[in-house]
Amino acid sequence: MEPPIVLLRKNSSFLVEKFEGVLHTHHGKINLEELKQKKFGDEIKTHLGVKYRILPFNPSDFFRHFRRSATPIMPKDVGAIIVHTGLTPDSLILDAGTGSGILAAYLAYFNKYGEVVTVEKRKDFAKVARENFKLARLKNIHQIVGDVNFVADGFKKEFDLIVLDMKGDAEFIPKAKELLKTSGYIAVYNPYFEATRKVYETMVKEDFKEVESFEIIKIDLEHRRVGTRPRTKIWHTGFIVIGRKV
């Protein structure tokens, strides 16, 4: 067993990147040196006797434990993009607007035999994303720091999928169409109604097919003896617009 690993107790979890030092939790201190003698599935106790289960760090932990810079795309929206664009494991993908790198990481993980090119113009955001990619041990992500409007002119290959999460998304759509393979998809994520409509209308104008615009809502439930009801309020994250070049 090697780091990184996750220590889990009910809904509380900690990411451990080194088996050294002491981890302070609400339930006491954990001597991380003890992990060297453990394996996945074992338990480790705090100095107060509270047990944590040892689990491998896997993609379900990306969203929970990646470092943050920009507001990330939620897992529900990541899943929608993957499914609606028919992502295959040997794709060439352009991700414009890396942010914290969460979307790029998921795309790279499920694109096992392909490559993800992710572009971010803010150096501070790119640095955080680079640390997250290293943590996840993803080898098929190529990170570029720069403005995609200028970087795109240097691309020599056509992409199977282009995902935009950036300012000026609608203006980039004509260029994205040039970069896409025939039957390739574009997916745009935007948190605002007006901008989303502009993206939709631009895709239609550029003759993309199967254009659809939607929002995914996730409602958590609480289960009590008297019954079940929503646990959280419905809250907005962002809209997705998807189109296909044919």
The 8 nearest C-alpha neighbors of each residue, nearest first, counted from 0:
[[1, 38, 2, 39, 37, 35, 4, 55],
 [0, 2, 3, 4, 35, 18, 17, 55],
 [3, 1, 4, 16, 17, 15, 0, 18],
 [2, 4, 16, 15, 56, 1, 14, 17],
 [5, 3, 56, 55, 2, 15, 54, 14],
 [4, 6, 14, 54, 13, 56, 55, 53],
 [5, 7, 53, 13, 12, 52, 51, 54],
 [8, 6, 12, 52, 51, 11, 5, 9],
 [7, 9, 51, 11, 10, 12, 52, 6],
 [8, 10, 11, 7, 12, 51, 52, 6],
 [11, 9, 8, 12, 7, 13, 6, 51],
 [10, 12, 8, 9, 7, 13, 6, 51],
 [13, 11, 7, 6, 8, 5, 10, 14],
 [14, 12, 6, 5, 15, 7, 11, 64],
 [13, 15, 5, 4, 16, 6, 64, 12],
 [14, 16, 4, 3, 17, 5, 13, 2],
 [15, 17, 3, 2, 14, 4, 18, 134],
 [18, 16, 19, 15, 2, 3, 31, 20],
 [19, 17, 31, 32, 34, 35, 16, 20],
 [18, 20, 32, 31, 17, 21, 30, 33],
 [19, 21, 31, 30, 32, 22, 18, 17],
 [22, 20, 30, 29, 31, 23, 28, 19],
 [21, 23, 29, 28, 24, 30, 31, 20],
 [22, 24, 28, 27, 21, 29, 25, 26],
 [25, 23, 26, 27, 28, 22, 29, 45],
 [26, 24, 27, 23, 28, 11, 45, 49],
 [27, 25, 24, 49, 45, 47, 28, 23],
 [26, 28, 45, 24, 47, 46, 25, 23],
 [27, 29, 23, 45, 46, 22, 24, 21],
 [30, 28, 45, 22, 21, 31, 46, 23],
 [29, 31, 21, 32, 33, 20, 22, 28],
 [30, 32, 18, 19, 33, 34, 21, 20],
 [31, 33, 19, 18, 34, 30, 35, 20],
 [34, 32, 31, 35, 36, 30, 37, 18],
 [35, 33, 37, 36, 32, 31, 18, 43],
 [36, 34, 33, 37, 32, 18, 0, 31],
 [35, 37, 34, 33, 38, 32, 0, 41],
 [38, 36, 34, 35, 41, 39, 33, 0],
 [39, 37, 41, 0, 40, 36, 53, 34],
 [38, 40, 53, 54, 41, 55, 37, 0],
 [39, 41, 53, 54, 52, 38, 42, 37],
 [42, 40, 39, 53, 38, 52, 37, 43],
 [43, 41, 52, 51, 53, 50, 40, 44],
 [42, 44, 51, 50, 52, 41, 45, 53],
 [45, 43, 50, 48, 49, 51, 46, 29],
 [44, 46, 29, 28, 27, 48, 47, 49],
 [45, 47, 28, 48, 27, 29, 44, 49],
 [48, 46, 45, 27, 49, 26, 44, 28],
 [47, 49, 45, 44, 46, 50, 27, 26],
 [50, 48, 44, 45, 47, 26, 51, 27],
 [51, 49, 44, 43, 42, 48, 45, 52],
 [52, 50, 8, 7, 43, 42, 6, 44],
 [51, 53, 42, 7, 6, 41, 40, 54],
 [54, 52, 6, 39, 40, 41, 42, 5],
 [53, 55, 5, 39, 4, 40, 6, 52],
 [56, 54, 4, 5, 57, 39, 53, 3],
 [55, 57, 4, 5, 3, 60, 54, 58],
 [56, 58, 59, 60, 55, 61, 135, 4],
 [59, 57, 60, 61, 105, 56, 108, 135],
 [58, 60, 57, 61, 62, 63, 56, 74],
 [59, 61, 58, 63, 62, 57, 64, 56],
 [62, 60, 58, 65, 64, 63, 59, 101],
 [61, 63, 60, 64, 65, 101, 59, 74],
 [64, 62, 60, 61, 65, 59, 66, 12],
 [63, 65, 61, 60, 62, 66, 14, 13],
 [66, 64, 61, 131, 62, 63, 67, 101],
 [65, 67, 64, 127, 131, 99, 68, 128],
 [68, 66, 99, 69, 65, 127, 70, 71],
 [67, 69, 99, 124, 98, 70, 127, 66],
 [70, 68, 98, 99, 71, 67, 124, 97],
 [69, 71, 68, 72, 67, 98, 99, 73],
 [72, 70, 69, 73, 99, 101, 98, 67],
 [71, 73, 76, 102, 74, 77, 70, 101],
 [72, 74, 76, 75, 71, 77, 236, 62],
 [75, 73, 77, 76, 78, 72, 62, 102],
 [76, 74, 78, 73, 77, 79, 215, 217],
 [75, 77, 79, 78, 74, 73, 80, 72],
 [78, 76, 74, 80, 79, 75, 73, 81],
 [79, 77, 81, 75, 76, 80, 74, 82],
 [78, 80, 76, 82, 77, 81, 83, 75],
 [79, 81, 77, 83, 78, 82, 84, 76],
 [82, 80, 78, 86, 79, 84, 83, 85],
 [81, 83, 85, 79, 84, 80, 78, 86],
 [82, 84, 80, 85, 81, 79, 241, 86],
 [85, 83, 82, 86, 81, 80, 184, 160],
 [86, 84, 82, 83, 81, 87, 80, 184],
 [85, 87, 81, 84, 82, 88, 90, 110],
 [86, 88, 89, 90, 85, 110, 109, 113],
 [89, 87, 110, 111, 112, 90, 109, 113],
 [90, 88, 113, 112, 87, 110, 111, 91],
 [91, 89, 113, 159, 87, 88, 92, 110],
 [90, 92, 114, 158, 159, 113, 115, 160],
 [93, 91, 115, 160, 158, 161, 159, 116],
 [94, 92, 161, 116, 117, 115, 162, 95],
 [93, 95, 117, 162, 161, 116, 163, 118],
 [96, 94, 163, 118, 117, 97, 162, 164],
 [97, 95, 119, 164, 165, 98, 118, 94],
 [96, 98, 100, 119, 118, 117, 95, 99],
 [99, 97, 69, 100, 124, 96, 68, 128],
 [100, 98, 128, 68, 67, 101, 69, 127],
 [101, 99, 128, 97, 103, 98, 102, 104],
 [100, 102, 104, 103, 99, 105, 62, 71],
 [101, 103, 105, 104, 100, 106, 77, 72],
 [102, 104, 106, 100, 101, 105, 107, 94],
 [105, 103, 107, 101, 102, 106, 100, 108],
 [104, 106, 108, 102, 107, 103, 109, 101],
 [105, 107, 103, 104, 109, 108, 110, 102],
 [108, 106, 110, 104, 105, 109, 115, 103],
 [107, 109, 105, 110, 106, 111, 104, 137],
 [108, 110, 111, 106, 107, 88, 105, 87],
 [111, 109, 88, 107, 113, 108, 112, 89],
 [110, 112, 88, 109, 113, 108, 107, 89],
 [113, 111, 89, 88, 110, 114, 90, 139],
 [114, 112, 89, 90, 110, 91, 111, 88],
 [113, 115, 139, 91, 140, 92, 90, 116],
 [114, 116, 92, 140, 107, 93, 91, 141],
 [117, 115, 141, 93, 140, 142, 92, 94],
 [116, 118, 94, 142, 95, 97, 93, 143],
 [117, 119, 143, 95, 96, 144, 97, 142],
 [120, 118, 96, 144, 97, 121, 145, 125],
 [119, 121, 145, 146, 144, 122, 118, 147],
 [122, 120, 124, 123, 119, 125, 144, 145],
 [121, 123, 125, 124, 126, 120, 144, 119],
 [124, 122, 126, 125, 121, 127, 68, 128],
 [125, 123, 127, 121, 126, 98, 122, 68],
 [124, 126, 122, 128, 123, 127, 119, 129],
 [125, 127, 129, 123, 124, 128, 122, 130],
 [128, 126, 130, 124, 129, 125, 99, 131],
 [129, 127, 100, 99, 131, 125, 130, 126],
 [128, 130, 126, 132, 131, 127, 125, 133],
 [131, 129, 133, 127, 128, 132, 134, 126],
 [130, 132, 134, 128, 133, 129, 65, 135],
 [133, 131, 129, 135, 134, 130, 137, 136],
 [132, 134, 136, 130, 131, 135, 129, 137],
 [133, 135, 131, 132, 136, 130, 3, 137],
 [134, 136, 132, 133, 137, 131, 61, 57],
 [137, 135, 133, 134, 132, 138, 131, 139],
 [136, 138, 135, 132, 139, 133, 140, 107],
 [137, 139, 140, 136, 132, 141, 133, 107],
 [138, 140, 114, 137, 107, 115, 141, 113],
 [141, 139, 115, 138, 116, 114, 142, 107],
 [142, 140, 116, 115, 117, 139, 143, 114],
 [141, 143, 117, 116, 118, 140, 144, 129],
 [142, 144, 118, 145, 117, 119, 141, 116],
 [145, 143, 119, 120, 118, 122, 125, 142],
 [144, 146, 120, 119, 143, 147, 118, 150],
 [145, 147, 120, 148, 149, 150, 119, 118],
 [146, 148, 150, 149, 151, 118, 145, 95],
 [149, 147, 146, 151, 150, 171, 152, 174],
 [148, 150, 147, 151, 146, 152, 145, 153],
 [149, 151, 147, 152, 153, 148, 146, 145],
 [152, 150, 153, 149, 154, 147, 148, 174],
 [153, 151, 150, 154, 149, 148, 155, 147],
 [152, 154, 151, 150, 155, 149, 156, 147],
 [155, 153, 151, 152, 156, 150, 157, 178],
 [154, 156, 153, 157, 152, 178, 151, 158],
 [157, 155, 154, 158, 178, 91, 179, 180],
 [156, 158, 178, 179, 180, 159, 155, 91],
 [157, 159, 179, 91, 160, 92, 180, 178],
 [160, 158, 183, 91, 180, 90, 92, 179],
 [161, 159, 92, 184, 158, 183, 185, 93],
 [160, 162, 93, 185, 92, 94, 186, 184],
 [163, 161, 186, 94, 187, 185, 95, 93],
 [164, 162, 187, 95, 165, 94, 188, 168],
 [165, 163, 96, 188, 187, 95, 189, 162],
 [166, 164, 96, 168, 163, 167, 95, 189],
 [167, 165, 168, 164, 169, 96, 163, 189],
 [166, 168, 170, 169, 165, 171, 172, 194],
 [167, 169, 171, 166, 170, 165, 163, 172],
 [170, 168, 198, 172, 171, 167, 201, 197],
 [169, 171, 167, 168, 172, 173, 201, 174],
 [170, 172, 168, 169, 174, 173, 175, 167],
 [171, 173, 175, 169, 174, 170, 176, 168],
 [174, 172, 176, 175, 171, 205, 177, 170],
 [175, 173, 177, 176, 172, 171, 178, 151],
 [176, 174, 172, 178, 177, 173, 171, 179],
 [175, 177, 173, 179, 174, 178, 172, 244],
 [176, 178, 174, 175, 179, 173, 157, 180],
 [179, 177, 175, 157, 176, 158, 174, 180],
 [180, 178, 158, 157, 176, 183, 177, 159],
 [181, 179, 183, 157, 158, 159, 182, 178],
 [180, 182, 245, 183, 244, 179, 159, 243],
 [181, 183, 245, 244, 243, 180, 184, 159],
 [184, 182, 159, 180, 181, 244, 179, 160],
 [185, 183, 243, 160, 242, 84, 244, 161],
 [184, 186, 161, 242, 241, 160, 162, 243],
 [187, 185, 241, 162, 240, 161, 163, 184],
 [188, 186, 163, 240, 239, 162, 164, 241],
 [187, 189, 239, 164, 238, 163, 237, 240],
 [188, 190, 238, 237, 191, 195, 164, 187],
 [191, 189, 237, 238, 236, 192, 188, 195],
 [192, 190, 194, 193, 189, 195, 237, 238],
 [193, 191, 195, 194, 196, 190, 238, 189],
 [192, 194, 196, 195, 191, 197, 198, 190],
 [195, 193, 197, 196, 191, 192, 198, 189],
 [196, 194, 198, 192, 197, 193, 191, 189],
 [195, 197, 199, 193, 198, 194, 200, 192],
 [196, 198, 194, 200, 195, 199, 201, 193],
 [199, 197, 169, 195, 201, 196, 200, 202],
 [200, 198, 196, 202, 197, 201, 195, 240],
 [199, 201, 203, 197, 202, 198, 204, 196],
 [202, 200, 204, 198, 203, 199, 197, 205],
 [203, 201, 205, 199, 204, 207, 200, 198],
 [202, 204, 206, 200, 201, 205, 207, 199],
 [203, 205, 201, 206, 202, 200, 207, 199],
 [204, 206, 202, 203, 207, 201, 173, 176],
 [207, 205, 203, 204, 208, 202, 244, 245],
 [206, 208, 244, 243, 202, 242, 203, 205],
 [207, 209, 243, 210, 242, 206, 244, 245],
 [208, 210, 242, 243, 211, 207, 241, 244],
 [211, 209, 242, 208, 241, 207, 243, 212],
 [212, 210, 241, 240, 209, 213, 242, 199],
 [211, 213, 240, 239, 241, 199, 210, 238],
 [214, 212, 239, 238, 240, 211, 215, 241],
 [213, 215, 238, 239, 216, 237, 212, 76],
 [214, 216, 217, 76, 213, 75, 238, 79],
 [217, 215, 214, 218, 233, 235, 234, 75],
 [216, 218, 219, 215, 233, 75, 234, 235],
 [219, 217, 233, 229, 220, 216, 231, 232],
 [218, 220, 230, 229, 231, 217, 221, 232],
 [221, 219, 229, 230, 228, 218, 222, 227],
 [220, 222, 230, 228, 227, 229, 223, 219],
 [221, 223, 227, 226, 220, 228, 224, 225],
 [224, 222, 226, 225, 227, 221, 228, 220],
 [223, 225, 226, 222, 227, 221, 228, 220],
 [226, 224, 223, 227, 222, 228, 221, 229],
 [227, 225, 223, 224, 222, 228, 221, 220],
 [226, 228, 222, 221, 223, 220, 229, 225],
 [227, 229, 220, 221, 230, 226, 222, 223],
 [230, 228, 220, 231, 219, 221, 218, 227],
 [229, 231, 220, 221, 219, 228, 232, 218],
 [232, 230, 229, 219, 233, 218, 220, 234],
 [231, 233, 234, 230, 229, 218, 219, 217],
 [232, 234, 218, 231, 235, 216, 217, 219],
 [235, 233, 232, 236, 216, 217, 231, 218],
 [234, 236, 237, 233, 216, 190, 214, 238],
 [237, 235, 190, 234, 238, 73, 72, 214],
 [236, 238, 190, 189, 235, 188, 214, 239],
 [237, 239, 214, 189, 190, 188, 213, 240],
 [240, 238, 188, 213, 187, 212, 214, 241],
 [239, 241, 212, 187, 211, 186, 199, 213],
 [242, 240, 186, 211, 210, 185, 187, 239],
 [241, 243, 210, 185, 207, 209, 208, 184],
 [244, 242, 184, 208, 207, 183, 182, 209],
 [243, 245, 182, 207, 183, 181, 184, 208],
 [244, 182, 181, 243, 208, 207, 183, 206]]
